[in-house]
């Protein structure tokens, strides 16, 4: 398998993971939940890439950091770039309501974190590569649900997930 095939397979595995673990038995999923989960995975891998010592913290604790702020703006640009490859232009839409999932951040991680980390290990990707690949997965999901969720709303949901994930302590698993 060449590098591009590895990348494409990894992105597909992340999208499938979200559909399988968050959706029902028929892989039917609330499209907003799918977008939020992809954003949460981006943020979680960002958080893990910072190599914080969070032994004294518990999953779900908030940890604000300059690292999250600085990398967050780069990831937002990356997501916009990925969406543009699908022909999607995001417009500044301040009228979007904040989406509230029925799943908490920790419930999402309960279902996704270990398997997402296993996928990255399978393809030998590190945390930095993982958040970039999850950004591609998020763009793919936003594009694929664009008939059900306005792309501006989808982008806002992904941003919320990224921020939440990049500033919240995940479970302690090693990649």
Secondary structure in CASP SS format (residue, H / E / C, confidence):
PFRMAT SS
TARGET T0000
AUTHOR 0000-0000-0000
METHOD secondary structure of the structure
MODEL  1
X C 1.00
X C 1.00
X H 1.00
X H 1.00
X H 1.00
X H 1.00
X H 1.00
X H 1.00
X H 1.00
X H 1.00
X H 1.00
X H 1.00
X H 1.00
X H 1.00
X H 1.00
X H 1.00
X H 1.00
X H 1.00
X H 1.00
X H 1.00
X H 1.00
X H 1.00
X C 1.00
X C 1.00
X C 1.00
X C 1.00
X C 1.00
X C 1.00
X C 1.00
X C 1.00
X H 1.00
X H 1.00
X H 1.00
X H 1.00
X H 1.00
X H 1.00
X H 1.00
X H 1.00
X H 1.00
X H 1.00
X H 1.00
X H 1.00
X H 1.00
X H 1.00
X H 1.00
X H 1.00
X H 1.00
X H 1.00
X H 1.00
X C 1.00
X C 1.00
X C 1.00
X C 1.00
X C 1.00
X C 1.00
X C 1.00
X C 1.00
X C 1.00
X C 1.00
X C 1.00
X C 1.00
X E 1.00
X C 1.00
X C 1.00
X C 1.00
X H 1.00
X H 1.00
X H 1.00
X H 1.00
X H 1.00
X H 1.00
X H 1.00
X H 1.00
X H 1.00
X H 1.00
X H 1.00
X H 1.00
X H 1.00
X H 1.00
X H 1.00
X H 1.00
X H 1.00
X H 1.00
X H 1.00
X H 1.00
X C 1.00
X C 1.00
X C 1.00
X C 1.00
X C 1.00
X C 1.00
X C 1.00
X C 1.00
X C 1.00
X C 1.00
X C 1.00
X C 1.00
X C 1.00
X C 1.00
X C 1.00
X C 1.00
X C 1.00
X C 1.00
X C 1.00
X H 1.00
X H 1.00
X H 1.00
X H 1.00
X H 1.00
X H 1.00
X H 1.00
X H 1.00
X H 1.00
X H 1.00
X H 1.00
X H 1.00
X H 1.00
X H 1.00
X H 1.00
X H 1.00
X H 1.00
X H 1.00
X C 1.00
X C 1.00
X C 1.00
X C 1.00
X H 1.00
X H 1.00
X H 1.00
X H 1.00
X H 1.00
X H 1.00
X H 1.00
X H 1.00
X H 1.00
X H 1.00
X H 1.00
X H 1.00
X H 1.00
X H 1.00
X H 1.00
X H 1.00
X H 1.00
X H 1.00
X C 1.00
X C 1.00
X C 1.00
X C 1.00
X C 1.00
X C 1.00
X H 1.00
X H 1.00
X H 1.00
X H 1.00
X H 1.00
X H 1.00
X H 1.00
X H 1.00
X H 1.00
X H 1.00
X H 1.00
X H 1.00
X H 1.00
X H 1.00
X H 1.00
X H 1.00
X C 1.00
X E 1.00
X C 1.00
X C 1.00
X C 1.00
X C 1.00
X C 1.00
X C 1.00
X C 1.00
END
